[in-house]
Amino acid sequence: MPMKALFTLILPLLLVWSSCSRYPREVERSLRMAGENRHELEQVLEHYRDHPEKYRAACFLIENMRDTYWSEGSVITAYDTLFSLLASLYDQKLPVSYMKDFIQQQWDSIARIHGKPSPSRAKRCPELSVIRGSSLIGHIDQAFFMRDSVPWGHDVSFEDFCAYVLPHRVGNELPEDWRTHLYHKTFPLRDTTRAQDRRTLADQLNRWVRRYMGHNGTFWSYTIDLPPSKLEKSRLGSCRHTVFYIAMMLRAHGIPVGIDYVRVWAGARNGHEWNVLLCEDGSFHPFDAVAQNFEMPLADRKIAKVFRLSFSSVEAHIPRVSWWERLLGRDPHLEIPAEFFNPHVRDVTHEYVRTADVKIPVGKNTGGYYALLCTFNNREWVPQYWGLICNGRAVFRNMGCGAAYRVMALREGKMQGLSDPFILDSLGVVRQLTPSPERGPVRMDRKYPLTRFMKGLMGFVVGHPFHGANRPDFSDSVRLFTILNTPMHITSVRLQETRRFRYARFYGAHMAEVSFYGLKPGSVVPGKLDTVRLEGRVIGSPEQDSRIHTPYTAMFDGDPATHFVAPRVVGSWGGMDFGRPEQIVKIVFCPRSDTNFIIPGEEYELCYWERDGWVSLGHKVAADAYLEYDSVPSGALYLLHNHTRGSEERIFTLEDGKQVFW
């Protein structure tokens, strides 16, 4: 190495080693980075010079602020009009949570003029350079005040206090005095609660926030972290927005809480964030922000990696190479996506699922030093974690069991496969997925797994009846049929009722499609399928605001992807006025659903994975609520496409003739 280059590497180390400072070394490093703002941070340190514990807390914050920032600029302020609009709609007592299409339209109009809000288009303000000392002192004092004045704060260790209560920031949101604001905002709850432990109060606060805040898909595109003031205007946000808000809310009350996330579920196309409560016994209790129950439902989830956000720097899992390896061209930044270099996350996968170290042969001539362990996101294989390639094997640490993986590599900016897909089973054993020459018949009833949440939505129609009547107010109604079990797909019911009715309806909501059938003209055998769909005028209740696009008419538009949702369930219904009395011999209905079951008349394609890609077994139009293929290789990984509608589809294997989704 040239002497000049060697001197350039050693000089910073000598300066740090030889420096003399009245502050800890890492704090001094931050102070230097603060530049002209150094005096503001020194003001904080000197303020607590005679308060050892608060001084340590101030050192902790300043030391770990070297790469924290917030985003600002016109691309962010342009969307403030949307927050103000939503606030005005709430003032008018309108059901904003049902006005999804209207909100999306307002969003689109702003985006067309100003572009989408993203951190890359905003001005980045490094916190060390701009933070005011008085602001930091206020946060520290309020955090200690709560810790020392509430029963659930007394037994929080100083380390846990620094990690889960003290931080004055959660993400890259604009700075606000959220501690004082959120503490006073919840006065009505605090004035009545009898909570004496963390979990009880955390549950109460989470439910309290849920009364006025929820999720909205439009805000997934708002990738800027929101301060409480903006989120309280919209009362809607992405999971990340509400998770950050709950973290601030609980920390404002001295409750130690963290944030966990998955980049991508191992069995889905997207990721998720949620909160974790540090309990008195040292365990962590995960829960969904602003959810009905104080739990984090994971029964339907497959996990490859779970990370926990950390205000402090945790660099153990970040790829590190020595300077001489870099000289040889071994640079992990060229082979590992940037998101894996975040020093403010901790791997906590083992707290959620059984984990195992995975070692997969990939050959010795892979063209690099690193590999990526990937899962399928419904369209392509995406990285979950990185690993080293040693002696022709890729090694990945602490991976979640019970998932399907494939080893890939990032080479010259492109992903390339290094292995076939495989299953890491619940015991941590690798099972290869290789198509067998043996072929046989296969029967499928879905293209995507049915989750408990979705099954619960589909079950909302259970207990609700269909009525026939000859008076428009249904005062003479006759019960034709009552749904007793959760319908798993489009369902057909034959009736034995011989009376004729001019009006028919479904009494309830959360229904996607309803059709009433009568006998074809001249039919004399009701038991045969010689029926005709009855037409008429759509009727129902209640009438809804035009900006709410889930009216009762959705049950009769021929599209199972649209459904009827009413602001109130009791007294809600939708039906048909046939214009004259008709004998109803059959009812066909479909509940609100994900429409991922097999739909008659729609076109599907079954594929299996072989070597480096999907092999098609041909297209078929479904004739029933299931789909059959005659000659399918066994032992492979499969994927079923619907070419008529929808985007959700999931890889699966066949176990004893049944679909097992991964």
C-alpha positions, 0 to 999 in steps of 0.5 A: 500500500502506498505510504500516503494511503496508509497515513490517511487510514491511520491519522484519524485513529491517532487523532481520536487516541490522542484527543483530550476531552472532558466528555466520553470519547463517543460523545466527543465524536458526536460533538465534533460532527455537530459543528456550529451546533456543538454549543447546544449539545454542550449546554445539555451536558453541562446542565446535567453535570451534577445529576449523574443519571441524567448526565448518562442519559444525555450522553446516551442520546447524543452519542447515538444521534450521529445518523438520525435526521428528520425530513422536511421540504415542499414535497411534505408540506404539500400534503398538509392540505390532505390532513387538514381536509380530513380534519374538516370531514371529521368536524362534519361528523362524516364516516371518513374511514369508509370514504377510501375512494374519496381519500385516494382521489384527493391524494392522487390530485396532490401527487399529480402536482407535487409528486409522491412524498418520499425521503429521497425527495425531501431535505434531510436535516441531520439532528446533531446540526440543528437540535436545540439544547432546550428541546433535548432537556425538556424530553429528558426531564419529562422522561425521568419525571414519568419514570419516577412518578408512576408505579410501573416505572420504578423497576425499569433498569437504566439500560431498558429505560434508555432503550425503550422510554428515553429516546426523544425520537422514534423515526425520522418524523419532524420534531415535536414535544410529543411527551408533554402533548400525549401525556396531557391528551390522555388525561380523561383516561388517566383520571379514571384508570386503576391500572397498576402495571404496564400491561393493563395501562398499555392495553387501555391506552391502545384501545383508547387510541383505537377509538379515533384512529385507524389504518388506510391503504392510501397512506402506505404511499406516505413513506415519511414518518408522521409526527403526532400532530399530523396523524391526529388530524388524519386519524388514519395512517399506515401500520408504521404510522400508528405503531410509531404513535403508540410507541410515543404514547406509551413512552410518554407515560413511562411505559417501556415499549419497542417496535418490531418489524418484518421486511417481508413475511416469509409467506406473503408479499408485504411486511409489517410493524408492531409494538412490543411491551417490555413486561415486568418479568423481562419478557416482551409482549407483542401487540398490534397498534390500535387493534381491538385485542392487545395481541399480535396475531401470528398463527397465519404468519410465516417468519424468516426474520424479525428485527427490533428498532434500536435508538442505539447502534447495534452493529454485530449483524452488519457485514464487516471487512478489513481494509486489506479485504477491501483492497482485494475487492471484497466489498459487501456493499456491492453484494448486499442490499443497503437495507441490511446495513442499518445499525439501528436494528437488532435481530430478534427472530428467535423470540418469535419462532424456532430458528436454525442456521442454514447451510446450502451448497452453492458451488465455489465459483459464484463470483462473490463472497456473499449470498442472500437467503430469499423468500417468494413475495408472490411475484419474485424472490426477495432477500430476507438476510445475507450470509457468507459463502465458505467452501462452496456453502452459503451459511445463514444464521438464525433463520426462521423455521417453517418457511420456503427459501431459495439462495440467490446472489446480487452480482453487478446489480442483478439477482441470480439464483444459486440454489433450487427452492427448499423448505426449512421445516419446523424442526430446522431440517432442509427439504429440497423441492425437486420435481419428480418424473412421477405425475398424477392428478391434482385438485385445488380450491384456492390460489392464496391461503385463507387467513383467520382474519379473512375467514372472520370477515367472511363469517360476518354474514353468518346468522343473517337471513334472506327474506321474500315479501310482497310489501315494499317495507317487508312488513309481510316478510317470509324467511327464505334461508338463513346462513348458518355456516361461514361460506368459503366460496360462491355458494348456491342454495336451493329453496323449497318455497312455492309462494311468490314474492315481488321483493327479496333481500339479504338482511345484513351487510358484509355481502359481496354478491347476491343473485335470486333465481326463478324457474325458466318459463315452461319449467315443471320440475323445480329440482332440475337446474333449469333456472333463470336469474331474476332481474329487477330494481335494486333497493336497500337501506341505508342510503349512503354518502356518494363518497362512500363506495360500499353501498348495498348496490355493490351486492348486485353489480356482478363483481365479487371483489366489491361488497356492501358495508354499512355504517350500522349493521342492524337494519341494513339490507339490500335486495331486488324489486322484481316488478311482479311476484316471482317464485324464488327457487335458488339463491347464489351468494358470495360473502365479502372476501379476498376472492382467492377461491376458485371462481367459475368462469375465470381463467387459471394457470398452474405452474411448477418450479424447475431449475431457474423458473416456472414451467406452465402446465396450461390454462384452464377455465374453472367450471366449479368451485375447484380446479383439476389438473390431470398430469402434475409432477410430484415433489415440486413447488407450485403456483396458481395464477388467475388471469381474469382478476386479482394479484394475490397468489402464493407458492404451495406444495402438495401434501397427501393431495392437499395444498400447503401454502408457504 
